[in-house]
Amino acid sequence: MEYITGRAGHAQPDQVTIGARLRILRRWRGLSQEQLAGLAGVSQGYVSLVEKGRRPLDRRSIVSALAAALEVSETDLVGGPHLSRDRVQSDPHLHIPALRVALTTASLDAPAVDGGRPLAELRSLLYGGIEAARRTCDYVRLGDLLPGVIDELYWHAAAAPDGSRQDALRALTDACAQASHLSAALRHMDLAFLAASSARAAAAASGDPLAAGRAAFALLHSRPRAGTWDRNLSLAERAVSELDPYAHDASGLQVLVMLMLTASMSAAALQKEAASADWLDSAAGIAARFPDDPDRNWQSASATNVGLWRVAVAVERGAASREVLALASRVETGKLRSTMSRLADFRADVGKALVREKGTRQLAVEWLAEAERTAPQRIRNSPTAREGVAYLLNSAQRSAGGRELRGMAVRMGIPVLRAGNGTGRYYGCNFPVAGRDYGHFT
């Protein structure tokens, strides 16, 4: 992890934002604002505003373009895993080392353990408790359960007789995809990609097109995207094409819908608005063919989820807050009874759009706060949510905003200007880790 600190190892308050990292990386590359803007296809004024914290950098396409122009990863720009004194935010990271061991020490022909629980028991846990933990964003429980299940599924995949080996491989595909989801949510992107690649290998060995589609979805959401949205779109389109002949029932159609939605987002990031709209409409048409029950469907694939993605795609397009709020008003959030991950992302997406306009920033605080209450472990580890909160603080009066905004900032590890203090002194910026005081690090 790269430390961004000042004197005495303390975080510099202005280095928490993406704009501050952009300035550091640009200078490191020896580029002027004008040169970077030209390489990334944006204006020099835009770069200046982002670096000064006067405009949030929250669109995937522009993050990707700037990272590619700087020849760095998106993680270098937006930040990777961070730890704060808030245990809800930091505790899920405690399970990453064991997950990394499980994913790096086993293979399909060389499991790392010499036995395991019955396959039926592992499948019950995977599609029961582990899936429930993912939907509710209980990343502590997810991280606690996954390493052992992955180890034992590798053993089953290697030792099971031919009749049950395919079941073991399909379960291993989904377990590795769960590991990728968890790692990406906590910003351990190298591990997310490794887990998704492991899922893809297990799916290929199973020969099951549906498993291959699920693995492709995990891979699409774990790949580094700096300058590669065109490749992401190609992979999504290819995955749709390969799965389409086999998507005969609801389970297959749900995977198809999620791949189409991913294609839509990739097209939006490439500013291909017509293609993005076509993929959204295609996904909506297929989703209408099975029950609108996001709590029961794979990855919440449903008409309701298509509505959530319409909001996310609109935010990526840079749509005005009025359009985003109109789209959000059509979403029946009551149908998301236990799928907290999608509900939290939806609320954070709306908040992100509202942050951009001065007249809706107080409303943005409300949406972001509701997102945090919905899934605190997820949102407190989200770089885009942190960027929105940091930007709102930077835009607030010298009191650093209201209590709710300051509370979110402290829980996310963002330094907060002491209310009513014009001296530039901050609180909430030193976090004890392993007996030492570190500032924010990425």
C-alpha positions as CSV (number, residue, x, y, z in Angstrom):
1,M,0.0,0.0,0.0
2,E,1.2,3.5,-0.8
3,Y,1.3,5.9,2.1
4,I,0.2,9.5,1.6
5,T,1.4,11.4,4.6
6,G,2.8,14.6,5.9
7,R,4.9,15.5,8.9
8,A,5.1,12.9,11.7
9,G,3.3,10.4,9.4
10,H,0.1,12.3,9.5
11,A,-2.2,12.5,6.5
12,Q,-2.4,15.8,4.8
13,P,-6.1,16.8,4.7
14,D,-6.0,17.8,1.0
15,Q,-4.5,14.5,-0.1
16,V,-7.5,12.4,0.8
17,T,-9.4,13.5,-2.4
18,I,-8.9,12.1,-5.8
19,G,-8.1,15.6,-7.0
20,A,-5.2,15.8,-4.6
21,R,-3.9,12.5,-5.9
22,L,-4.3,13.7,-9.4
23,R,-2.1,16.7,-8.7
24,I,0.6,14.5,-7.1
25,L,0.6,12.0,-10.0
26,R,0.6,14.8,-12.6
27,R,3.6,16.4,-11.0
28,W,5.3,13.1,-10.6
29,R,4.9,12.5,-14.4
30,G,6.2,16.0,-15.1
31,L,3.1,17.1,-16.9
32,S,1.4,20.5,-16.9
33,Q,-2.3,20.7,-16.4
34,E,-2.6,21.6,-20.1
35,Q,-0.6,18.6,-21.2
36,L,-2.6,16.2,-19.0
37,A,-5.9,17.7,-20.2
38,G,-4.8,17.2,-23.9
39,L,-3.8,13.5,-23.3
40,A,-7.1,12.8,-21.4
41,G,-9.4,14.6,-23.7
42,V,-10.7,17.1,-21.1
43,S,-10.1,20.9,-20.6
44,Q,-7.3,22.4,-18.7
45,G,-9.9,24.2,-16.6
46,Y,-11.5,20.9,-15.7
47,V,-8.2,19.5,-14.5
48,S,-7.6,22.6,-12.4
49,L,-11.0,22.5,-10.8
50,V,-10.6,18.8,-9.9
51,E,-7.1,19.3,-8.4
52,K,-8.4,22.2,-6.3
53,G,-11.3,20.1,-5.0
54,R,-13.9,22.4,-6.7
55,R,-15.2,19.7,-8.9
56,P,-15.7,16.0,-8.0
57,L,-14.0,13.4,-10.2
58,D,-16.7,10.7,-10.1
59,R,-17.3,9.5,-13.7
60,R,-15.7,6.2,-14.6
61,S,-14.8,7.3,-18.1
62,I,-12.9,10.4,-17.0
63,V,-11.1,8.5,-14.2
64,S,-10.1,6.0,-16.8
65,A,-8.9,8.6,-19.3
66,L,-6.8,10.5,-16.7
67,A,-5.3,7.3,-15.3
68,A,-4.4,6.2,-18.8
69,A,-2.9,9.6,-19.6
70,L,-0.8,9.4,-16.4
71,E,0.2,5.8,-17.2
72,V,-1.0,4.6,-13.8
73,S,-3.8,2.3,-12.6
74,E,-7.2,3.6,-11.6
75,T,-6.4,2.4,-8.0
76,D,-3.4,4.8,-8.0
77,L,-5.7,7.6,-8.8
78,V,-8.9,6.9,-6.8
79,G,-7.2,5.2,-3.9
80,G,-7.0,1.6,-2.8
81,P,-7.8,0.0,0.6
82,H,-7.6,2.3,3.5
83,L,-8.0,1.8,7.3
84,S,-9.7,4.2,9.7
85,R,-10.3,4.0,13.4
86,D,-13.9,3.0,12.6
87,R,-14.1,-0.7,13.1
88,V,-17.1,-1.1,10.8
89,Q,-15.0,0.3,8.0
90,S,-11.7,-1.5,8.8
91,D,-12.6,-4.9,10.3
92,P,-13.5,-6.5,6.9
93,H,-9.9,-6.0,5.8
94,L,-8.8,-8.4,8.6
95,H,-10.0,-11.3,6.5
96,I,-8.2,-10.4,3.3
97,P,-4.9,-12.2,4.1
98,A,-6.6,-15.5,4.6
99,L,-8.5,-15.1,1.4
100,R,-5.3,-14.2,-0.4
101,V,-3.7,-17.4,0.9
102,A,-6.7,-19.6,-0.2
103,L,-6.6,-18.1,-3.8
104,T,-2.8,-18.2,-4.3
105,T,-2.0,-21.6,-2.8
106,A,-4.5,-23.9,-4.5
107,S,-5.2,-24.9,-8.1
108,L,-7.6,-27.3,-9.9
109,D,-5.0,-30.1,-9.9
110,A,-3.2,-29.3,-6.6
111,P,-5.6,-28.5,-3.7
112,A,-4.0,-27.0,-0.6
113,V,-6.0,-29.2,1.8
114,D,-6.4,-32.9,1.9
115,G,-10.1,-33.1,2.9
116,G,-13.3,-31.2,3.3
117,R,-16.9,-31.1,4.4
118,P,-19.4,-32.9,2.2
119,L,-20.1,-31.0,-1.1
120,A,-23.8,-30.7,-0.3
121,E,-22.9,-28.9,3.0
122,L,-20.5,-26.6,1.2
123,R,-23.1,-25.7,-1.5
124,S,-25.7,-25.1,1.2
125,L,-23.3,-22.7,2.9
126,L,-22.3,-21.0,-0.4
127,Y,-25.8,-20.4,-1.7
128,G,-27.2,-19.8,1.8
129,G,-25.1,-17.9,4.4
130,I,-22.4,-16.7,2.1
131,E,-24.9,-15.3,-0.5
132,A,-26.9,-13.7,2.3
133,A,-23.8,-12.0,3.6
134,R,-23.0,-10.6,0.2
135,R,-26.5,-9.2,-0.3
136,T,-26.5,-7.6,3.1
137,C,-22.9,-6.4,2.7
138,D,-21.8,-8.2,5.9
139,Y,-18.2,-8.3,4.7
140,V,-16.8,-9.5,8.0
141,R,-18.9,-12.7,7.8
142,L,-18.2,-13.1,4.1
143,G,-14.5,-12.8,4.7
144,D,-14.7,-15.3,7.6
145,L,-16.5,-18.0,5.6
146,L,-15.0,-17.8,2.1
147,P,-11.4,-19.0,2.6
148,G,-12.3,-22.3,4.0
149,V,-15.0,-22.9,1.5
150,I,-12.7,-22.2,-1.4
151,D,-10.0,-24.5,0.0
152,E,-12.5,-27.3,0.4
153,L,-14.1,-26.8,-3.0
154,Y,-10.7,-27.0,-4.7
155,W,-10.2,-30.4,-2.9
156,H,-13.6,-31.6,-4.2
157,A,-12.8,-30.4,-7.7
158,A,-9.6,-32.5,-7.7
159,A,-10.8,-35.5,-5.7
160,A,-14.5,-35.9,-6.6
161,P,-15.6,-38.6,-9.0
162,D,-16.7,-37.5,-12.5
163,G,-20.4,-37.5,-11.5
164,S,-20.0,-34.7,-8.9
165,R,-16.9,-32.9,-10.2
166,Q,-19.0,-30.6,-12.3
167,D,-21.1,-29.6,-9.3
168,A,-17.9,-28.9,-7.4
169,L,-16.5,-26.8,-10.2
170,R,-19.7,-24.8,-10.6
171,A,-19.7,-24.1,-6.8
172,L,-16.0,-23.2,-7.0
173,T,-16.8,-20.7,-9.8
174,D,-19.4,-19.0,-7.6
175,A,-17.2,-19.0,-4.5
176,C,-14.3,-17.4,-6.4
177,A,-16.8,-14.9,-7.8
178,Q,-17.9,-14.0,-4.3
179,A,-14.2,-13.6,-3.3
180,S,-13.8,-11.2,-6.2
181,H,-16.9,-9.2,-5.2
182,L,-15.6,-8.8,-1.6
183,S,-12.1,-7.9,-2.7
184,A,-13.4,-5.3,-5.2
185,A,-15.7,-3.8,-2.6
186,L,-12.7,-3.3,-0.2
187,R,-10.5,-2.0,-3.1
188,H,-8.1,-4.9,-3.1
189,M,-8.2,-4.9,-6.9
190,D,-5.3,-7.2,-7.6
191,L,-7.0,-9.9,-5.4
192,A,-10.4,-9.2,-7.1
193,F,-8.9,-9.9,-10.5
194,L,-7.1,-13.0,-9.3
195,A,-10.3,-14.3,-7.8
196,A,-12.3,-13.6,-10.9
197,S,-9.6,-15.3,-13.0
198,S,-9.9,-18.3,-10.7
199,A,-13.6,-18.3,-11.2
200,R,-13.1,-18.3,-15.0
201,A,-10.7,-21.2,-14.9
202,A,-13.1,-23.3,-12.8
203,A,-16.0,-22.4,-15.1
204,A,-14.0,-23.4,-18.2
205,A,-13.1,-26.8,-16.5
206,S,-16.8,-27.4,-15.8
207,G,-17.8,-26.9,-19.4
208,D,-21.0,-25.2,-18.2
209,P,-21.9,-22.1,-20.3
210,L,-23.9,-20.6,-17.4
211,A,-20.9,-20.9,-15.1
212,A,-18.8,-19.2,-17.8
213,G,-21.3,-16.3,-18.0
214,R,-21.2,-15.8,-14.2
215,A,-17.4,-15.9,-14.2
216,A,-17.3,-13.4,-17.1
217,F,-19.5,-11.0,-15.0
218,A,-17.1,-11.3,-12.1
219,L,-14.1,-10.7,-14.4
220,L,-15.8,-7.6,-16.0
221,H,-16.2,-6.0,-12.5
222,S,-12.6,-6.8,-11.4
223,R,-10.5,-5.8,-14.4
224,P,-8.3,-2.7,-14.3
225,R,-10.0,-0.2,-16.6
226,A,-7.5,2.6,-17.2
227,G,-7.9,3.2,-20.9
228,T,-9.5,-0.2,-21.4
229,W,-13.3,0.4,-21.4
230,D,-13.3,-0.6,-25.1
231,R,-11.9,-4.0,-24.1
232,N,-14.5,-4.3,-21.3
233,L,-17.3,-3.6,-23.7
234,S,-15.9,-6.2,-26.2
235,L,-15.6,-8.8,-23.4
236,A,-19.2,-8.0,-22.2
237,E,-20.6,-8.3,-25.8
238,R,-18.7,-11.5,-26.4
239,A,-20.0,-13.0,-23.1
240,V,-23.5,-12.1,-24.1
241,S,-23.1,-13.7,-27.5
242,E,-21.6,-16.9,-26.0
243,L,-24.3,-17.3,-23.4
244,D,-27.3,-16.4,-25.5
245,P,-27.8,-19.8,-27.1
246,Y,-27.9,-21.5,-23.7
247,A,-30.1,-18.9,-21.8
248,H,-33.4,-20.8,-22.0
249,D,-34.7,-20.5,-18.5
250,A,-34.8,-17.8,-15.8
251,S,-31.4,-18.7,-14.3
252,G,-29.7,-18.3,-17.7
253,L,-31.7,-15.2,-18.6
254,Q,-30.7,-13.5,-15.3
255,V,-27.0,-13.9,-16.1
256,L,-27.7,-12.6,-19.6
257,V,-29.4,-9.5,-18.2
258,M,-26.4,-8.7,-15.9
259,L,-24.0,-9.0,-18.7
260,M,-26.1,-6.7,-20.9
261,L,-26.2,-4.1,-18.1
262,T,-22.5,-4.3,-17.8
263,A,-22.2,-3.7,-21.5
264,S,-24.5,-0.7,-21.1
265,M,-22.2,0.8,-18.5
266,S,-19.1,0.1,-20.5
267,A,-20.7,1.8,-23.5
268,A,-21.7,4.8,-21.4
269,A,-18.1,5.1,-20.2
270,L,-17.0,5.3,-23.8
271,Q,-19.6,8.0,-24.4
272,K,-21.5,5.6,-26.8
273,E,-24.9,6.8,-25.6
274,A,-27.0,5.0,-28.3
275,A,-25.3,1.7,-27.7
276,S,-25.6,2.1,-23.9
277,A,-29.4,2.8,-24.3
278,D,-29.8,-0.2,-26.6
279,W,-28.2,-2.5,-24.1
280,L,-30.3,-1.1,-21.3
281,D,-33.5,-1.6,-23.3
282,S,-32.4,-5.2,-24.3
283,A,-31.8,-6.0,-20.6
284,A,-35.2,-4.6,-19.7
285,G,-37.0,-6.6,-22.3
286,I,-35.4,-9.9,-21.1
287,A,-35.9,-9.0,-17.4
288,A,-39.6,-8.6,-18.1
289,R,-39.9,-12.3,-18.9
290,F,-39.3,-13.5,-15.3
291,P,-40.6,-12.3,-11.9
292,D,-39.4,-9.0,-10.6
293,D,-37.9,-10.3,-7.4
294,P,-34.4,-9.0,-7.0
295,D,-34.0,-10.6,-3.6
296,R,-34.3,-14.1,-5.2
297,N,-32.7,-13.6,-8.6
298,W,-29.0,-14.0,-9.4
299,Q,-27.1,-10.7,-8.8
300,S,-30.6,-9.2,-8.2
301,A,-31.3,-9.4,-12.0
302,S,-34.8,-8.0,-12.4
303,A,-36.8,-5.2,-13.8
304,T,-36.2,-3.3,-10.6
305,N,-32.4,-3.8,-11.0
306,V,-32.6,-2.5,-14.5
307,G,-34.1,0.7,-13.1
308,L,-31.2,1.0,-10.7
309,W,-28.7,0.6,-13.5
310,R,-30.5,3.3,-15.5
311,V,-29.7,5.6,-12.7
312,A,-26.1,4.6,-12.6
313,V,-25.7,4.9,-16.3
314,A,-27.3,8.4,-16.3
315,V,-24.9,9.4,-13.6
316,E,-22.0,8.1,-15.7
317,R,-23.3,10.2,-18.7
318,G,-23.2,13.3,-16.5
319,A,-26.9,13.7,-16.5
320,A,-28.4,16.7,-14.6
321,S,-29.7,16.1,-11.1
322,R,-33.3,16.6,-12.3
323,E,-33.0,13.7,-14.7
324,V,-31.4,11.4,-12.2
325,L,-34.0,12.2,-9.6
326,A,-36.8,11.5,-12.1
327,L,-35.2,8.1,-12.9
328,A,-34.8,7.3,-9.2
329,S,-38.4,8.1,-8.5
330,R,-39.5,5.2,-10.7
331,V,-37.5,2.6,-8.8
332,E,-39.5,0.5,-6.4
333,T,-36.9,0.2,-3.7
334,G,-39.4,-1.7,-1.5
335,K,-38.7,-4.7,-3.6
336,L,-35.1,-4.7,-2.3
337,R,-35.9,-6.2,1.0
338,S,-32.6,-7.9,1.7
339,T,-30.4,-6.8,-1.3
340,M,-28.6,-4.0,0.6
341,S,-25.6,-3.9,-1.8
342,R,-27.8,-2.7,-4.8
343,L,-29.9,-0.4,-2.6
344,A,-26.8,1.2,-1.1
345,D,-25.1,1.7,-4.5
346,F,-28.3,3.2,-5.9
347,R,-28.5,5.7,-3.1
348,A,-24.8,6.5,-3.4
349,D,-25.2,7.0,-7.2
350,V,-28.0,9.5,-6.7
351,G,-26.0,11.3,-4.0
352,K,-23.1,11.5,-6.4
353,A,-25.2,13.2,-9.1
354,L,-26.6,15.6,-6.5
355,V,-23.1,16.6,-5.3
356,R,-22.3,18.1,-8.7
357,E,-24.9,21.0,-8.5
358,K,-24.7,23.7,-5.8
359,G,-28.5,23.7,-5.3
360,T,-28.8,20.0,-4.5
361,R,-25.8,19.5,-2.2
362,Q,-27.7,19.3,1.0
363,L,-30.0,16.7,-0.6
364,A,-26.8,14.9,-1.6
365,V,-25.8,14.7,2.0
366,E,-29.1,13.0,2.8
367,W,-28.8,10.5,0.0
368,L,-25.2,9.6,0.9
369,A,-26.1,9.3,4.6
370,E,-29.0,6.9,3.7
371,A,-26.6,4.9,1.5
372,E,-24.2,4.6,4.5
373,R,-27.0,3.5,6.8
374,T,-28.1,0.9,4.3
375,A,-24.7,-0.8,4.0
376,P,-22.1,0.8,6.2
377,Q,-19.3,-1.6,5.5
378,R,-19.7,-1.1,1.7
379,I,-20.1,2.6,1.6
380,R,-17.4,3.5,4.1
381,N,-15.0,1.6,1.8
382,S,-16.3,3.2,-1.4
383,P,-13.8,5.6,-3.0
384,T,-16.6,7.4,-4.9
385,A,-18.7,7.9,-1.7
386,R,-15.6,9.2,0.1
387,E,-14.9,11.5,-2.8
388,G,-18.4,12.9,-2.6
389,V,-18.2,13.4,1.1
390,A,-14.7,15.0,0.9
391,Y,-16.0,17.3,-1.9
392,L,-19.0,18.3,0.1
393,L,-16.8,19.2,3.0
394,N,-14.5,21.2,0.8
395,S,-17.6,23.1,-0.6
396,A,-19.1,23.8,2.8
397,Q,-18.7,26.8,5.0
398,R,-15.8,27.0,7.5
399,S,-17.8,25.0,10.0
400,A,-17.2,22.1,7.6
401,G,-20.8,21.3,7.0
402,G,-23.5,19.8,9.3
403,R,-23.1,17.1,11.9
404,E,-24.3,14.4,9.6
405,L,-21.7,15.2,6.9
406,R,-18.9,15.5,9.4
407,G,-19.8,12.2,11.0
408,M,-19.7,10.4,7.7
409,A,-16.3,12.0,7.0
410,V,-14.8,10.8,10.3
411,R,-16.2,7.3,9.8
412,M,-14.7,7.2,6.3
413,G,-11.3,8.4,7.5
414,I,-11.5,11.9,5.9
415,P,-9.9,14.7,7.9
416,V,-12.5,17.2,9.1
417,L,-12.0,20.9,9.7
418,R,-12.7,21.7,13.3
419,A,-16.0,23.6,13.5
420,G,-15.6,27.3,13.7
421,N,-11.8,27.1,13.5
422,G,-10.2,29.2,10.8
423,T,-6.7,28.2,11.5
424,G,-6.7,25.1,9.2
425,R,-6.4,22.7,12.1
426,Y,-8.1,19.3,11.6
427,Y,-9.4,16.5,13.7
428,G,-10.1,12.9,12.9
429,C,-7.1,12.4,10.7
430,N,-4.8,10.1,12.8
431,F,-5.8,6.4,13.0
432,P,-4.0,3.9,15.3
433,V,-3.1,0.8,13.3
434,A,-1.0,-2.0,15.0
435,G,0.1,0.3,17.8
436,R,1.2,3.1,15.5
437,D,-0.4,6.3,14.3
438,Y,-0.8,6.4,10.6
439,G,-2.7,8.9,8.5
440,H,-5.0,7.9,5.7
441,F,-3.2,5.5,3.3
442,T,-4.1,3.9,0.0
